């Protein structure tokens, strides 16, 4: 729900939130692509939630079958933590230093297509918003 609020509030500034479901973190997204929206609406977070941002098909963000967009993003921004996590909860091989640590890790890509920031999965949406607003200041007309 916080990502919906972020999308709504910063959309006038050109922000576009994109969601990429993945089942590599604790096997938390085991369903088929056709089940993901229903899971969000009725289970987690539930309460009729519908994302107001683009949700892509489920895919890998790490390992041998990772989507190329994540290879690009991860190699463009330093990892947000030195700790990768518990291998009993991470489901991919090989594990690399730049890998995404857990669900809801976030990246900011500038209007020129260049990744500029990466946030740890535990970073609050308010921190992400603050960082984005600070980044956007460079585009203000003086």
mmCIF file of the C-alpha atoms, coordinates in Angstrom:
data_MODEL
# 
_entry.id   MODEL 
# 
loop_
_atom_site.group_PDB 
_atom_site.id 
_atom_site.type_symbol 
_atom_site.label_atom_id 
_atom_site.label_alt_id 
_atom_site.label_comp_id 
_atom_site.label_asym_id 
_atom_site.label_entity_id 
_atom_site.label_seq_id 
_atom_site.pdbx_PDB_ins_code 
_atom_site.Cartn_x 
_atom_site.Cartn_y 
_atom_site.Cartn_z 
_atom_site.occupancy 
_atom_site.B_iso_or_equiv 
_atom_site.pdbx_formal_charge 
_atom_site.auth_seq_id 
_atom_site.auth_comp_id 
_atom_site.auth_asym_id 
_atom_site.auth_atom_id 
_atom_site.pdbx_PDB_model_num 
ATOM 1   C CA . UNK A 1 1   ? 0.000  0.000   0.000   1.00 0.00 ? 1   UNK A CA 1 
ATOM 2   C CA . UNK A 1 2   ? 2.921  2.343   0.667   1.00 0.00 ? 2   UNK A CA 1 
ATOM 3   C CA . UNK A 1 3   ? 4.152  1.908   -2.906  1.00 0.00 ? 3   UNK A CA 1 
ATOM 4   C CA . UNK A 1 4   ? 0.683  2.912   -4.155  1.00 0.00 ? 4   UNK A CA 1 
ATOM 5   C CA . UNK A 1 5   ? 0.921  6.084   -2.072  1.00 0.00 ? 5   UNK A CA 1 
ATOM 6   C CA . UNK A 1 6   ? 4.444  6.790   -3.349  1.00 0.00 ? 6   UNK A CA 1 
ATOM 7   C CA . UNK A 1 7   ? 3.330  6.302   -6.964  1.00 0.00 ? 7   UNK A CA 1 
ATOM 8   C CA . UNK A 1 8   ? 0.342  8.609   -6.463  1.00 0.00 ? 8   UNK A CA 1 
ATOM 9   C CA . UNK A 1 9   ? 2.262  11.350  -4.692  1.00 0.00 ? 9   UNK A CA 1 
ATOM 10  C CA . UNK A 1 10  ? 5.308  11.454  -6.964  1.00 0.00 ? 10  UNK A CA 1 
ATOM 11  C CA . UNK A 1 11  ? 3.633  10.679  -10.295 1.00 0.00 ? 11  UNK A CA 1 
ATOM 12  C CA . UNK A 1 12  ? 3.413  14.432  -11.127 1.00 0.00 ? 12  UNK A CA 1 
ATOM 13  C CA . UNK A 1 13  ? 7.234  14.500  -10.939 1.00 0.00 ? 13  UNK A CA 1 
ATOM 14  C CA . UNK A 1 14  ? 7.524  11.673  -13.462 1.00 0.00 ? 14  UNK A CA 1 
ATOM 15  C CA . UNK A 1 15  ? 8.005  8.790   -11.014 1.00 0.00 ? 15  UNK A CA 1 
ATOM 16  C CA . UNK A 1 16  ? 6.858  5.424   -12.324 1.00 0.00 ? 16  UNK A CA 1 
ATOM 17  C CA . UNK A 1 17  ? 6.826  2.501   -9.874  1.00 0.00 ? 17  UNK A CA 1 
ATOM 18  C CA . UNK A 1 18  ? 7.387  -0.939  -11.402 1.00 0.00 ? 18  UNK A CA 1 
ATOM 19  C CA . UNK A 1 19  ? 6.821  -4.216  -9.519  1.00 0.00 ? 19  UNK A CA 1 
ATOM 20  C CA . UNK A 1 20  ? 8.599  -7.484  -10.300 1.00 0.00 ? 20  UNK A CA 1 
ATOM 21  C CA . UNK A 1 21  ? 7.248  -10.517 -8.393  1.00 0.00 ? 21  UNK A CA 1 
ATOM 22  C CA . UNK A 1 22  ? 9.847  -13.165 -7.534  1.00 0.00 ? 22  UNK A CA 1 
ATOM 23  C CA . UNK A 1 23  ? 9.832  -16.489 -5.678  1.00 0.00 ? 23  UNK A CA 1 
ATOM 24  C CA . UNK A 1 24  ? 13.538 -16.592 -4.763  1.00 0.00 ? 24  UNK A CA 1 
ATOM 25  C CA . UNK A 1 25  ? 13.146 -15.214 -1.226  1.00 0.00 ? 25  UNK A CA 1 
ATOM 26  C CA . UNK A 1 26  ? 11.683 -17.706 1.206   1.00 0.00 ? 26  UNK A CA 1 
ATOM 27  C CA . UNK A 1 27  ? 9.472  -19.071 -1.597  1.00 0.00 ? 27  UNK A CA 1 
ATOM 28  C CA . UNK A 1 28  ? 6.970  -16.292 -0.746  1.00 0.00 ? 28  UNK A CA 1 
ATOM 29  C CA . UNK A 1 29  ? 5.496  -15.995 -4.267  1.00 0.00 ? 29  UNK A CA 1 
ATOM 30  C CA . UNK A 1 30  ? 4.773  -19.616 -5.283  1.00 0.00 ? 30  UNK A CA 1 
ATOM 31  C CA . UNK A 1 31  ? 1.627  -18.956 -7.322  1.00 0.00 ? 31  UNK A CA 1 
ATOM 32  C CA . UNK A 1 32  ? 1.187  -18.625 -11.045 1.00 0.00 ? 32  UNK A CA 1 
ATOM 33  C CA . UNK A 1 33  ? 1.239  -15.183 -12.674 1.00 0.00 ? 33  UNK A CA 1 
ATOM 34  C CA . UNK A 1 34  ? -2.547 -15.352 -12.965 1.00 0.00 ? 34  UNK A CA 1 
ATOM 35  C CA . UNK A 1 35  ? -2.805 -15.718 -9.162  1.00 0.00 ? 35  UNK A CA 1 
ATOM 36  C CA . UNK A 1 36  ? -0.559 -12.838 -8.082  1.00 0.00 ? 36  UNK A CA 1 
ATOM 37  C CA . UNK A 1 37  ? -3.129 -10.026 -8.303  1.00 0.00 ? 37  UNK A CA 1 
ATOM 38  C CA . UNK A 1 38  ? -5.742 -12.071 -6.421  1.00 0.00 ? 38  UNK A CA 1 
ATOM 39  C CA . UNK A 1 39  ? -3.141 -12.839 -3.743  1.00 0.00 ? 39  UNK A CA 1 
ATOM 40  C CA . UNK A 1 40  ? -2.459 -9.125  -3.309  1.00 0.00 ? 40  UNK A CA 1 
ATOM 41  C CA . UNK A 1 41  ? -6.139 -8.225  -3.298  1.00 0.00 ? 41  UNK A CA 1 
ATOM 42  C CA . UNK A 1 42  ? -7.374 -10.868 -0.861  1.00 0.00 ? 42  UNK A CA 1 
ATOM 43  C CA . UNK A 1 43  ? -4.375 -12.167 1.118   1.00 0.00 ? 43  UNK A CA 1 
ATOM 44  C CA . UNK A 1 44  ? -1.269 -10.003 1.375   1.00 0.00 ? 44  UNK A CA 1 
ATOM 45  C CA . UNK A 1 45  ? -1.827 -7.147  1.950   1.00 0.00 ? 45  UNK A CA 1 
ATOM 46  C CA . UNK A 1 46  ? -5.505 -7.992  1.318   1.00 0.00 ? 46  UNK A CA 1 
ATOM 47  C CA . UNK A 1 47  ? -8.430 -5.713  2.046   1.00 0.00 ? 47  UNK A CA 1 
ATOM 48  C CA . UNK A 1 48  ? -9.150 -5.233  -1.661  1.00 0.00 ? 48  UNK A CA 1 
ATOM 49  C CA . UNK A 1 49  ? -5.671 -3.858  -2.418  1.00 0.00 ? 49  UNK A CA 1 
ATOM 50  C CA . UNK A 1 50  ? -4.934 -3.300  -6.108  1.00 0.00 ? 50  UNK A CA 1 
ATOM 51  C CA . UNK A 1 51  ? -1.544 -1.908  -7.160  1.00 0.00 ? 51  UNK A CA 1 
ATOM 52  C CA . UNK A 1 52  ? -1.703 1.383   -9.071  1.00 0.00 ? 52  UNK A CA 1 
ATOM 53  C CA . UNK A 1 53  ? 1.619  0.617   -10.746 1.00 0.00 ? 53  UNK A CA 1 
ATOM 54  C CA . UNK A 1 54  ? 2.797  -1.776  -13.452 1.00 0.00 ? 54  UNK A CA 1 
ATOM 55  C CA . UNK A 1 55  ? 3.212  -5.324  -12.167 1.00 0.00 ? 55  UNK A CA 1 
ATOM 56  C CA . UNK A 1 56  ? 5.305  -7.584  -14.386 1.00 0.00 ? 56  UNK A CA 1 
ATOM 57  C CA . UNK A 1 57  ? 5.265  -11.365 -14.674 1.00 0.00 ? 57  UNK A CA 1 
ATOM 58  C CA . UNK A 1 58  ? 7.088  -13.316 -11.996 1.00 0.00 ? 58  UNK A CA 1 
ATOM 59  C CA . UNK A 1 59  ? 10.724 -14.039 -12.731 1.00 0.00 ? 59  UNK A CA 1 
ATOM 60  C CA . UNK A 1 60  ? 14.164 -14.470 -11.231 1.00 0.00 ? 60  UNK A CA 1 
ATOM 61  C CA . UNK A 1 61  ? 16.136 -11.453 -10.034 1.00 0.00 ? 61  UNK A CA 1 
ATOM 62  C CA . UNK A 1 62  ? 19.268 -13.459 -9.113  1.00 0.00 ? 62  UNK A CA 1 
ATOM 63  C CA . UNK A 1 63  ? 21.134 -16.504 -10.380 1.00 0.00 ? 63  UNK A CA 1 
ATOM 64  C CA . UNK A 1 64  ? 21.550 -18.238 -13.709 1.00 0.00 ? 64  UNK A CA 1 
ATOM 65  C CA . UNK A 1 65  ? 18.056 -17.321 -14.981 1.00 0.00 ? 65  UNK A CA 1 
ATOM 66  C CA . UNK A 1 66  ? 17.889 -13.739 -13.697 1.00 0.00 ? 66  UNK A CA 1 
ATOM 67  C CA . UNK A 1 67  ? 16.115 -11.227 -15.888 1.00 0.00 ? 67  UNK A CA 1 
ATOM 68  C CA . UNK A 1 68  ? 18.571 -9.029  -17.798 1.00 0.00 ? 68  UNK A CA 1 
ATOM 69  C CA . UNK A 1 69  ? 17.108 -5.850  -16.294 1.00 0.00 ? 69  UNK A CA 1 
ATOM 70  C CA . UNK A 1 70  ? 18.300 -7.031  -12.874 1.00 0.00 ? 70  UNK A CA 1 
ATOM 71  C CA . UNK A 1 71  ? 21.776 -7.884  -14.151 1.00 0.00 ? 71  UNK A CA 1 
ATOM 72  C CA . UNK A 1 72  ? 21.942 -4.276  -15.400 1.00 0.00 ? 72  UNK A CA 1 
ATOM 73  C CA . UNK A 1 73  ? 20.495 -2.709  -12.233 1.00 0.00 ? 73  UNK A CA 1 
ATOM 74  C CA . UNK A 1 74  ? 22.612 -4.734  -9.815  1.00 0.00 ? 74  UNK A CA 1 
ATOM 75  C CA . UNK A 1 75  ? 25.835 -4.004  -11.680 1.00 0.00 ? 75  UNK A CA 1 
ATOM 76  C CA . UNK A 1 76  ? 25.016 -0.280  -11.839 1.00 0.00 ? 76  UNK A CA 1 
ATOM 77  C CA . UNK A 1 77  ? 24.528 0.321   -8.103  1.00 0.00 ? 77  UNK A CA 1 
ATOM 78  C CA . UNK A 1 78  ? 26.566 -0.970  -5.170  1.00 0.00 ? 78  UNK A CA 1 
ATOM 79  C CA . UNK A 1 79  ? 24.931 -3.566  -2.915  1.00 0.00 ? 79  UNK A CA 1 
ATOM 80  C CA . UNK A 1 80  ? 23.011 -1.973  -0.021  1.00 0.00 ? 80  UNK A CA 1 
ATOM 81  C CA . UNK A 1 81  ? 24.511 -4.324  2.575   1.00 0.00 ? 81  UNK A CA 1 
ATOM 82  C CA . UNK A 1 82  ? 27.552 -6.527  3.080   1.00 0.00 ? 82  UNK A CA 1 
ATOM 83  C CA . UNK A 1 83  ? 25.309 -9.358  4.300   1.00 0.00 ? 83  UNK A CA 1 
ATOM 84  C CA . UNK A 1 84  ? 23.602 -11.475 1.659   1.00 0.00 ? 84  UNK A CA 1 
ATOM 85  C CA . UNK A 1 85  ? 21.349 -13.445 4.013   1.00 0.00 ? 85  UNK A CA 1 
ATOM 86  C CA . UNK A 1 86  ? 20.658 -17.008 5.103   1.00 0.00 ? 86  UNK A CA 1 
ATOM 87  C CA . UNK A 1 87  ? 21.191 -19.529 2.324   1.00 0.00 ? 87  UNK A CA 1 
ATOM 88  C CA . UNK A 1 88  ? 18.321 -21.584 3.760   1.00 0.00 ? 88  UNK A CA 1 
ATOM 89  C CA . UNK A 1 89  ? 15.916 -18.804 2.681   1.00 0.00 ? 89  UNK A CA 1 
ATOM 90  C CA . UNK A 1 90  ? 17.556 -17.861 -0.639  1.00 0.00 ? 90  UNK A CA 1 
ATOM 91  C CA . UNK A 1 91  ? 16.812 -19.974 -3.678  1.00 0.00 ? 91  UNK A CA 1 
ATOM 92  C CA . UNK A 1 92  ? 19.258 -19.384 -6.514  1.00 0.00 ? 92  UNK A CA 1 
ATOM 93  C CA . UNK A 1 93  ? 22.735 -20.307 -7.685  1.00 0.00 ? 93  UNK A CA 1 
ATOM 94  C CA . UNK A 1 94  ? 25.358 -18.964 -7.974  1.00 0.00 ? 94  UNK A CA 1 
ATOM 95  C CA . UNK A 1 95  ? 25.119 -16.319 -5.243  1.00 0.00 ? 95  UNK A CA 1 
ATOM 96  C CA . UNK A 1 96  ? 26.992 -13.115 -6.050  1.00 0.00 ? 96  UNK A CA 1 
ATOM 97  C CA . UNK A 1 97  ? 27.989 -10.042 -4.044  1.00 0.00 ? 97  UNK A CA 1 
ATOM 98  C CA . UNK A 1 98  ? 25.686 -7.706  -6.034  1.00 0.00 ? 98  UNK A CA 1 
ATOM 99  C CA . UNK A 1 99  ? 22.612 -9.950  -5.689  1.00 0.00 ? 99  UNK A CA 1 
ATOM 100 C CA . UNK A 1 100 ? 19.319 -8.611  -4.417  1.00 0.00 ? 100 UNK A CA 1 
ATOM 101 C CA . UNK A 1 101 ? 19.077 -9.496  -0.729  1.00 0.00 ? 101 UNK A CA 1 
ATOM 102 C CA . UNK A 1 102 ? 15.290 -9.884  -0.247  1.00 0.00 ? 102 UNK A CA 1 
ATOM 103 C CA . UNK A 1 103 ? 11.857 -8.858  -1.515  1.00 0.00 ? 103 UNK A CA 1 
ATOM 104 C CA . UNK A 1 104 ? 11.196 -5.136  -1.839  1.00 0.00 ? 104 UNK A CA 1 
ATOM 105 C CA . UNK A 1 105 ? 14.747 -4.039  -2.526  1.00 0.00 ? 105 UNK A CA 1 
ATOM 106 C CA . UNK A 1 106 ? 14.321 -0.901  -4.612  1.00 0.00 ? 106 UNK A CA 1 
ATOM 107 C CA . UNK A 1 107 ? 16.186 0.886   -7.398  1.00 0.00 ? 107 UNK A CA 1 
ATOM 108 C CA . UNK A 1 108 ? 15.811 4.419   -8.737  1.00 0.00 ? 108 UNK A CA 1 
ATOM 109 C CA . UNK A 1 109 ? 16.488 4.887   -12.429 1.00 0.00 ? 109 UNK A CA 1 
ATOM 110 C CA . UNK A 1 110 ? 16.893 8.440   -13.703 1.00 0.00 ? 110 UNK A CA 1 
ATOM 111 C CA . UNK A 1 111 ? 15.047 9.905   -16.685 1.00 0.00 ? 111 UNK A CA 1 
ATOM 112 C CA . UNK A 1 112 ? 18.089 9.076   -18.849 1.00 0.00 ? 112 UNK A CA 1 
ATOM 113 C CA . UNK A 1 113 ? 17.774 5.348   -18.023 1.00 0.00 ? 113 UNK A CA 1 
ATOM 114 C CA . UNK A 1 114 ? 20.807 5.308   -15.730 1.00 0.00 ? 114 UNK A CA 1 
ATOM 115 C CA . UNK A 1 115 ? 20.334 3.684   -12.293 1.00 0.00 ? 115 UNK A CA 1 
ATOM 116 C CA . UNK A 1 116 ? 21.200 6.203   -9.565  1.00 0.00 ? 116 UNK A CA 1 
ATOM 117 C CA . UNK A 1 117 ? 20.190 4.636   -6.228  1.00 0.00 ? 117 UNK A CA 1 
ATOM 118 C CA . UNK A 1 118 ? 19.530 1.311   -4.595  1.00 0.00 ? 118 UNK A CA 1 
ATOM 119 C CA . UNK A 1 119 ? 17.826 0.701   -1.247  1.00 0.00 ? 119 UNK A CA 1 
ATOM 120 C CA . UNK A 1 120 ? 18.049 -2.206  1.178   1.00 0.00 ? 120 UNK A CA 1 
ATOM 121 C CA . UNK A 1 121 ? 14.780 -4.124  1.460   1.00 0.00 ? 121 UNK A CA 1 
ATOM 122 C CA . UNK A 1 122 ? 14.266 -2.821  5.001   1.00 0.00 ? 122 UNK A CA 1 
ATOM 123 C CA . UNK A 1 123 ? 14.516 0.835   3.952   1.00 0.00 ? 123 UNK A CA 1 
ATOM 124 C CA . UNK A 1 124 ? 11.239 2.564   4.746   1.00 0.00 ? 124 UNK A CA 1 
ATOM 125 C CA . UNK A 1 125 ? 9.176  4.015   1.925   1.00 0.00 ? 125 UNK A CA 1 
ATOM 126 C CA . UNK A 1 126 ? 9.484  7.392   3.669   1.00 0.00 ? 126 UNK A CA 1 
ATOM 127 C CA . UNK A 1 127 ? 13.289 7.133   3.351   1.00 0.00 ? 127 UNK A CA 1 
ATOM 128 C CA . UNK A 1 128 ? 12.963 6.176   -0.308  1.00 0.00 ? 128 UNK A CA 1 
ATOM 129 C CA . UNK A 1 129 ? 10.593 9.096   -0.894  1.00 0.00 ? 129 UNK A CA 1 
ATOM 130 C CA . UNK A 1 130 ? 12.942 11.530  0.841   1.00 0.00 ? 130 UNK A CA 1 
ATOM 131 C CA . UNK A 1 131 ? 15.896 10.321  -1.252  1.00 0.00 ? 131 UNK A CA 1 
ATOM 132 C CA . UNK A 1 132 ? 13.872 10.601  -4.470  1.00 0.00 ? 132 UNK A CA 1 
ATOM 133 C CA . UNK A 1 133 ? 12.754 14.145  -3.626  1.00 0.00 ? 133 UNK A CA 1 
ATOM 134 C CA . UNK A 1 134 ? 16.371 15.094  -2.907  1.00 0.00 ? 134 UNK A CA 1 
ATOM 135 C CA . UNK A 1 135 ? 17.432 13.566  -6.235  1.00 0.00 ? 135 UNK A CA 1 
ATOM 136 C CA . UNK A 1 136 ? 14.667 15.454  -8.087  1.00 0.00 ? 136 UNK A CA 1 
ATOM 137 C CA . UNK A 1 137 ? 15.944 18.801  -6.775  1.00 0.00 ? 137 UNK A CA 1 
ATOM 138 C CA . UNK A 1 138 ? 18.694 18.739  -9.387  1.00 0.00 ? 138 UNK A CA 1 
ATOM 139 C CA . UNK A 1 139 ? 16.045 18.961  -12.115 1.00 0.00 ? 139 UNK A CA 1 
ATOM 140 C CA . UNK A 1 140 ? 14.263 22.019  -10.687 1.00 0.00 ? 140 UNK A CA 1 
ATOM 141 C CA . UNK A 1 141 ? 14.404 25.158  -12.802 1.00 0.00 ? 141 UNK A CA 1 
ATOM 142 C CA . UNK A 1 142 ? 16.398 27.813  -11.020 1.00 0.00 ? 142 UNK A CA 1 
# 
